[in-house]
Amino acid sequence: MLTGILDVVAGSAQIGYLRASRVAYASVNAAHIVGISLLVGAIVSSDLRTAGLWKADRWREGLATCVPVAAFGLALALISGMMLFSIRGGAYIADPAFQLKALLLVAGLVNVFAFRRAMAKRKDGAPSTAMRLSAISSMVIWISAIFAGRWIAFTY
């Protein structure tokens, strides 16, 4: 049933245009890469600080700067990613690399909420051990999601 719905979406005129137009597809693909770059660049910067591996004394300042950038990058990556997904959604949904990427995205978002919860408990001082582990996990998860996404891009 899901595959049928995805096939209907892929057959729509708008998605047909995206598939047929090199300029439109390249633009959406570039927007996706920009979104990923903003998201992961901001995440890695704040995670390195939180983990104590870079400018640890200013970790909260780093979060204040990086979180809005990461949020914008996530929004851009999700919107453009859904557009790219809609072109071959039926095929992508069955692709193990796509499934892994989807799981990693969910894991990354769950980790964000877990981190924010730990941060709410820690009003002052250095990050807790749980926050440092969350930061390290975050870098691994988001970078792994990039690898899974690139695997998808180069298998179709």
Phi, psi and chi 1 to 4 in degrees:
 res  aa     phi    psi   chi1   chi2   chi3   chi4
   1 MET       -  -47.1 -178.4  167.4  148.1      -
   2 LEU   -61.3  -42.4  178.8   59.0      -      -
   3 THR   -61.7  -38.5  -48.9      -      -      -
   4 GLY   -63.1  -42.7      -      -      -      -
   5 ILE   -62.9  -44.3  -66.2  168.9      -      -
   6 LEU   -63.4  -36.0  -65.7  172.3      -      -
   7 ASP   -67.5  -36.7  -70.9  -18.9      -      -
   8 VAL   -64.1  -44.9  168.4      -      -      -
   9 VAL   -60.6  -45.1  170.7      -      -      -
  10 ALA   -63.0  -26.2      -      -      -      -
  11 GLY   -86.7   -2.7      -      -      -      -
  12 SER   -69.2  160.1   70.8      -      -      -
  13 ALA   -63.6  -40.8      -      -      -      -
  14 GLN   -63.9  -43.4  -64.7   85.1   -7.0      -
  15 ILE   -72.6  -33.5  -58.3  -53.8      -      -
  16 GLY   -60.8  -40.3      -      -      -      -
  17 TYR   -64.0  -45.4  172.3   75.4      -      -
  18 LEU   -60.1  -41.0 -178.4   59.4      -      -
  19 ARG   -68.7  -37.5 -174.1 -177.5  -48.7  105.3
  20 ALA   -86.1  -26.9      -      -      -      -
  21 SER   -90.8  116.9  169.2      -      -      -
  22 ARG   -63.5  -38.2  -66.6 -179.4   77.2  150.8
  23 VAL   -67.2  -47.0  171.1      -      -      -
  24 ALA   -63.4  -47.8      -      -      -      -
  25 TYR   -62.5  -45.6 -175.8   84.1      -      -
  26 ALA   -62.9  -37.3      -      -      -      -
  27 SER   -66.8  -44.9  -62.6      -      -      -
  28 VAL   -66.3  -40.9  171.3      -      -      -
  29 ASN   -62.3  -43.5 -161.9   -3.8      -      -
  30 ALA   -64.3  -41.3      -      -      -      -
  31 ALA   -61.1  -37.5      -      -      -      -
  32 HIS   -63.2  -44.0 -167.9   61.1      -      -
  33 ILE   -66.8  -39.3  -68.4  169.4      -      -
  34 VAL   -63.0  -44.6  168.9      -      -      -
  35 GLY   -59.6  -45.4      -      -      -      -
  36 ILE   -62.1  -42.6  -68.8  165.8      -      -
  37 SER   -62.5  -46.5  -60.9      -      -      -
  38 LEU   -63.1  -45.5  -68.3  170.1      -      -
  39 LEU   -60.4  -57.8  171.0   66.0      -      -
  40 VAL   -73.9  -35.2  177.1      -      -      -
  41 GLY   -60.4  -46.1      -      -      -      -
  42 ALA   -67.0  -39.8      -      -      -      -
  43 ILE   -64.3  -47.9  -74.5  172.7      -      -
  44 VAL   -63.1  -40.9  168.4      -      -      -
  45 SER   -60.5  -48.4  176.2      -      -      -
  46 SER   -71.5  -34.8   62.1      -      -      -
  47 ASP   -68.0  -38.1  -74.9  -13.7      -      -
  48 LEU   -61.5  -40.3  -74.3  169.9      -      -
  49 ARG   -67.2  -46.3  -70.4  172.2 -178.4 -134.0
  50 THR   -64.1  -38.2  -57.0      -      -      -
  51 ALA   -73.5   -9.4      -      -      -      -
  52 GLY    84.4   18.5      -      -      -      -
  53 LEU   -98.8   -9.0  -59.1  172.1      -      -
  54 TRP  -161.8  123.2 -179.3   55.2      -      -
  55 LYS    44.9   49.7  -63.2 -176.2 -178.1 -178.5
  56 ALA   -63.7  -26.4      -      -      -      -
  57 ASP   -68.2  -17.8   58.2  -37.3      -      -
  58 ARG  -117.8   38.3  -63.1 -174.4  -14.6 -149.3
  59 TRP   -67.1  -38.8   71.7  -83.7      -      -
  60 ARG   -67.7  -37.8  -77.9 -168.4 -173.8  -93.9
  61 GLU   -61.1  -41.1  178.2 -175.4  -56.6      -
  62 GLY   -62.1  -40.5      -      -      -      -
  63 LEU   -64.1  -43.5  -73.0  175.6      -      -
  64 ALA   -59.8  -33.8      -      -      -      -
  65 THR   -80.5  -42.9  -58.1      -      -      -
  66 CYS   -83.0  -30.7  -67.1      -      -      -
  67 VAL   -60.3  -46.2  167.2      -      -      -
  68 PRO   -63.0  -36.0  -17.6   27.5      -      -
  69 VAL   -65.1  -45.2  174.2      -      -      -
  70 ALA   -62.7  -41.3      -      -      -      -
  71 ALA   -62.9  -43.0      -      -      -      -
  72 PHE   -64.0  -44.2  177.5   77.6      -      -
  73 GLY   -60.3  -41.5      -      -      -      -
  74 LEU   -62.1  -45.8  177.7   62.3      -      -
  75 ALA   -60.4  -46.4      -      -      -      -
  76 LEU   -63.7  -43.2 -176.8   57.9      -      -
  77 ALA   -65.5  -39.8      -      -      -      -
  78 LEU   -67.1  -45.5  -75.1  173.2      -      -
  79 ILE   -64.3  -50.2  -68.4  166.2      -      -
  80 SER   -67.7  -35.5   56.9      -      -      -
  81 GLY   -64.1  -40.0      -      -      -      -
  82 MET   -65.5  -35.4  -72.8 -171.5  -73.3      -
  83 MET   -65.6  -44.5  -67.0  171.7   73.2      -
  84 LEU   -65.9  -40.8  -66.3  170.1      -      -
  85 PHE   -60.3  -39.0  173.6   80.8      -      -
  86 SER   -63.8  -19.7   65.6      -      -      -
  87 ILE   -66.1  -41.8  -67.7  172.0      -      -
  88 ARG  -136.6   41.6  -68.2 -175.8 -165.5   89.7
  89 GLY   -53.6  -41.3      -      -      -      -
  90 GLY   -61.5  -38.4      -      -      -      -
  91 ALA   -76.4  -41.2      -      -      -      -
  92 TYR   -63.9  -39.1  -70.2  148.5      -      -
  93 ILE   -60.9  -26.7 -156.4   81.4      -      -
  94 ALA   -92.5   -6.4      -      -      -      -
  95 ASP   -79.3  123.0 -176.8  -15.5      -      -
  96 PRO   -57.4  -33.7  -22.4   30.9      -      -
  97 ALA   -67.0  -39.4      -      -      -      -
  98 PHE   -66.5  -42.6  175.3   80.6      -      -
  99 GLN   -60.9  -41.6  -66.1  167.4    2.6      -
 100 LEU   -63.8  -44.4  176.2   60.8      -      -
 101 LYS   -59.8  -44.5  179.7 -179.7  176.2 -179.6
 102 ALA   -60.9  -43.6      -      -      -      -
 103 LEU   -63.2  -40.2  -74.0  171.6      -      -
 104 LEU   -66.1  -38.9  -71.5  165.2      -      -
 105 LEU   -62.6  -43.7  -66.9  176.5      -      -
 106 VAL   -63.2  -45.2  169.4      -      -      -
 107 ALA   -60.1  -40.8      -      -      -      -
 108 GLY   -62.4  -43.2      -      -      -      -
 109 LEU   -69.5  -39.0  -67.0  173.0      -      -
 110 VAL   -61.6  -41.3  167.1      -      -      -
 111 ASN   -62.8  -38.2 -169.5   48.4      -      -
 112 VAL   -59.9  -46.4  166.5      -      -      -
 113 PHE   -67.8  -37.4  -70.5  112.8      -      -
 114 ALA   -64.3  -41.3      -      -      -      -
 115 PHE   -63.6  -45.8  177.2   83.2      -      -
 116 ARG   -62.2  -36.7  -68.3 -175.0   68.1   84.5
 117 ARG   -65.4  -44.8 -170.4  167.6 -174.1 -147.2
 118 ALA   -64.3  -37.1      -      -      -      -
 119 MET   -67.7  -36.6 -167.3  169.8  134.9      -
 120 ALA   -62.8  -30.6      -      -      -      -
 121 LYS   -78.1  -19.7  -66.2  178.3 -175.0  177.7
 122 ARG  -112.9   87.3 -174.9   81.4  162.5 -160.2
 123 LYS   -73.5  -36.0  -60.0  -68.4 -177.3 -165.4
 124 ASP  -130.6  167.0  -63.1  -28.2      -      -
 125 GLY    82.0 -170.2      -      -      -      -
 126 ALA   -71.7  158.9      -      -      -      -
 127 PRO   -61.8  146.4  -15.9   25.3      -      -
 128 SER   -72.0  168.3   65.6      -      -      -
 129 THR   -59.5  -41.2  -58.8      -      -      -
 130 ALA   -61.4  -38.9      -      -      -      -
 131 MET   -68.9  -38.3  -67.4  167.5   70.3      -
 132 ARG   -65.9  -42.3  -70.9  177.2 -168.5  -87.1
 133 LEU   -65.1  -37.8  -69.9  173.0      -      -
 134 SER   -63.4  -39.7  177.3      -      -      -
 135 ALA   -64.7  -44.0      -      -      -      -
 136 ILE   -65.3  -43.8  -68.1  166.7      -      -
 137 SER   -60.1  -40.5  -62.4      -      -      -
 138 SER   -58.0  -47.7  172.5      -      -      -
 139 MET   -60.6  -43.7  -71.9 -175.3  -79.0      -
 140 VAL   -63.3  -45.3  170.3      -      -      -
 141 ILE   -63.6  -51.9  -69.6  166.9      -      -
 142 TRP   -68.3  -38.0  -68.5  106.2      -      -
 143 ILE   -67.9  -37.7  -69.0  169.3      -      -
 144 SER   -63.4  -37.3  -63.9      -      -      -
 145 ALA   -62.6  -36.7      -      -      -      -
 146 ILE   -63.3  -45.6  -70.3  173.8      -      -
 147 PHE   -60.5  -44.0  -84.4   85.2      -      -
 148 ALA   -63.3  -41.6      -      -      -      -
 149 GLY   -64.3  -41.0      -      -      -      -
 150 ARG   -67.2  -33.9  -65.9  -62.6   79.7 -154.4
 151 TRP   -59.8  -42.8 -170.4  -92.8      -      -
 152 ILE   -60.9  -47.8  -63.2  164.4      -      -
 153 ALA   -60.7  -31.6      -      -      -      -
 154 PHE  -100.2    8.6  -71.0  100.2      -      -
 155 THR  -106.9   -3.2   56.7      -      -      -
 156 TYR  -122.2      -  -72.3   94.1      -      -
